[in-house]
């Protein structure tokens, strides 16, 4: 249960009164809970309906605010009734909040009018109308006596609820309660609502650049889609673009945005105002349009397609970066075409593309970019925003985040992968249990340059010290890796690494397993993804498998080859998706097979990119993953996985010192000087506290009781 008041600032048309409400609530003592402004949105027969502000409190219940700008209260009593009726009808759809015909949580409405001199003279009996001074009294009169942690959590979830968003693409038919299909259905039902941090990231939009970082499966793509849809419903006249690196994400973005708009506003989105658009693009109409192509068209800059850009800028790896840099250099004016641009998978874009997006925005330059460094498949890192966007004429950075957590959002809870799946992906991705090659100091492949980043992605030190040059044992917590994600199956069933004598044996086993999944496990075709880790050979390597499956009556497709480049899962006919690693990114399924996984091991400078492919492939799984391959290199991967499994899926290693880090690929170089200073400040503050306690300058009893209790809990002791 929350111990303080958290405010999530959404969009409404009453900024002055909203500011006054926030300041008044923050000044009140003893008020706990979550406040949302401009949220939730409700679909009604008359169109969308936006709540000015909502308080969900473990001691007060749900309090809806009718905010009044200026001195005209209008028929505020009727507005209060209308507001209460609309929200009550929505909440009664959540059966866990209803007993008989009554809500289990009290629902109140307060009209807040700070611009009126004598509110008491305008008030109607039974309909609270208050200013800043009267708000405390009105809230004091409210009391939720039958509240408990579970009921409060369900109430908060219902207010934040985006219930249809994460559910599967089509209705799931299951006949056995113990089948994989039944387990997957229960999982999907459990993760259908967003957690609070994700919801906050959806609703809050800053004036300027915002960065969203998170693990695979933490909901970055969903957050971006819902953020775009939320802004579209609140600002239907804005031009909004959603862009991405993996073209197969296009259909997923359109589905999510469409679902959200219909659920929240009762209307389909206006696709002329909100565009789901490729990054590169080409001539040929709206379906082929892209951010870069649109920029060239608007500014008159020379447009390069992939072939000409590869030739001019030194190969395919530098093609898009070179094209974007050339466009920015030749454009005389900034092309202010959009009010908001949201970019997913930013780890796969060069900084020049983010600068190009920035140049396409009207002030105040609302650019939102989301990424996971470990899903970077090229081996390069994004620099900090100060470096990406450069300086103004006075030499000051155009973009800096500082300590503003609304500008730099970290999603550390993983809602796709269970703890064993995610830790396996990290363990193999970093090479935690990889044997050191002959003559090498470590088997590690790559590492965070700042140890504290492990904590920011949801790990905690179980033993040792999370510091350079120190031994540490890292584990995921129940908070960041919810237990229900792994409790549906035996732990040995969640992740398996399997070696075969040769490719033919591997393929034969895979065919039998897919047949079993469809015929016995009650999985659908779109519950299965087969990922080949080497994009160059995916077509040839998967061909024989697909042919044999076809002969047994199982339809398959190679994403982006047998389908349009924007299609990953086929919706016109049941078909199992085969894919290379690049098209797999951003997609997910219950059962994931990673084939020819031995290609993800090796040595030399490209090893980190190979391991990131393996990491990305494993983290596509919502439930089960099978990593299969053949040959001696596959045995090396199995040895690493077995060592991880024997350690009960914790990461036990010596953190490299600076000298060793300089020889590894460094992940997350993108900490700005302010962020590095923030991490160092936190460490020094803790060190000062411990020093004062040790020397007797500060005594435990000098700390307030709440702080002492938290320290006891964190340290696992009684004193």
Secondary structure, DSSP 8 states (H G I E B T S, - for coil): --SSEEEEE---S-HHHHHHHHHHHHHSSS--EEEEES--EEEETTEEEE-SEEEEETTTEEEEEEE--SS---SHHHHHHHHHHHHHHHHTTSGGGEETTEESS-EEEEEE-TT-S-HHHH-BTTB-EE-HHHHHHHHHT---TT--HHHHHHHHHHHH--TTSSS-SS----S-TTSHHHHHHHHHHHTSS--HHHHHHHH---SSEEEEEE-TTSSHHHHHHHHHHHHHHH-TTS-EEEE-S-TTHHHHHHHHHHHHHHHHHSS---TTTEEE-BSS--SSSGGG-BHHHHHHHHHT-----HHHHHHHHTSHHHHHHHHHHHHHHH-SS----EEEEEES-GGGS-HHHHHHHHHTEEEEEEEEEEE-GGG-SSS-----HHHHH-B-TTS-BS---TT-TTTEEEE---SSS-HHHHHHHHHHHHTTT----TT-S----EEESSTTHHHHTTEEEEEE--STTSEEEEEE-TTTS-GGGTTTS-HHHHEEEEEESSHHHHHHHHHHHHHHHHHTS---GGGEEEEES-TTTHHHHHHHHHHHHHHTT--EEETTTTS-TT-SS-SSS--EEEEEHHHHTT--EEEEEEESGGGG---STTHHHHHHHHHHHHTTEEEEEEEEEESHHHHHHHHHHHHHHHTTS-EEEE---HHHHTTSEEE-----HHHHHHHHHHHHHHHHHHHHHHTTSS-GGGS-HHHHHHHHHHHT---
